[in-house]
Amino acid sequence: MSEEFKKFWQGNCSFQVTETFPSLIAASKQVLPSSAAHFVVDPKKVSFAFNTIKEVTNAANTNDSLREDLSRDSSKGERKESDLVKND
């Protein structure tokens, strides 16, 4: 049986969103960007806070098709015995 793992990165970035409206009133009423908006991420201002590695299981169509690898505390980079998962 082959194992697969997915790695997820989380962090912050700087971005700008633009959207065109037919009038000033329409623009002022729009609180959040719609699906018509254009997002631009500044690649020079992307920072990564932490990452997580999860094992991909062969369980089809289930919510737990990814199992988190808890052998490391991602925020501190330290191993915690209480986080080890025992497979019996």
C-alpha positions in Angstrom: 0.0 0.0 0.0 1.5 3.4 -1.0 1.2 6.3 1.3 0.6 9.9 0.2 0.9 13.1 2.1 -0.4 16.6 1.5 1.3 19.7 2.9 -0.6 22.8 3.7 0.9 26.2 4.2 -0.8 29.0 6.0 0.2 32.6 6.3 -0.6 36.2 5.2 -0.3 38.2 2.1 -0.8 41.7 0.7 -3.4 42.0 -2.0 -5.4 44.5 -4.0 -9.0 43.9 -5.3 -10.6 45.9 -8.1 -14.1 45.8 -9.5 -15.8 48.0 -12.0 -19.3 49.4 -11.3 -21.8 51.2 -13.5 -22.3 54.0 -11.0 -21.0 55.6 -7.8 -24.1 54.5 -6.0 -23.7 50.8 -7.0 -20.0 51.0 -5.9 -20.9 52.5 -2.6 -23.5 49.8 -1.9 -21.1 46.9 -2.5 -19.6 45.9 0.9 -17.4 43.0 -0.2 -16.0 42.2 -3.6 -18.2 40.1 -5.8 -17.2 37.1 -8.1 -16.6 39.8 -10.8 -13.8 41.3 -8.8 -10.1 40.9 -9.8 -7.7 39.9 -7.1 -4.0 40.6 -7.3 -1.6 39.1 -4.7 1.8 40.8 -4.3 4.3 37.8 -4.3 6.9 39.9 -2.5 4.6 40.3 0.5 3.6 36.7 1.2 4.6 35.3 4.6 4.2 31.8 5.9 3.2 31.3 9.6 3.3 27.5 9.8 2.6 24.3 7.8 0.8 21.1 8.4 1.4 17.7 6.8 -1.5 15.3 6.5 -1.6 11.7 5.4 -4.0 11.0 2.6 -6.0 7.8 3.2 -7.7 5.6 0.7 -11.2 6.2 2.2 -13.3 7.3 -0.7 -15.9 10.1 -0.3 -15.4 10.6 3.5 -14.7 13.7 5.4 -11.7 12.1 7.1 -9.9 11.2 3.9 -7.0 13.4 5.3 -5.6 12.5 8.7 -3.5 15.1 10.3 0.1 14.2 11.3 0.1 15.3 14.9 3.7 14.1 15.7 4.8 17.8 15.6 3.4 20.9 17.0 3.5 23.1 13.8 3.4 26.4 15.7 6.5 25.6 17.8 8.3 23.0 15.8 8.6 20.7 18.8 7.4 17.2 19.2 4.8 16.6 21.9 4.2 13.1 23.3 0.5 14.0 24.0 0.0 14.6 20.3 1.2 11.2 19.1 -1.5 9.2 17.4 -1.5 5.5 18.2 -2.8 3.1 15.5 -4.0 -0.1 17.1 
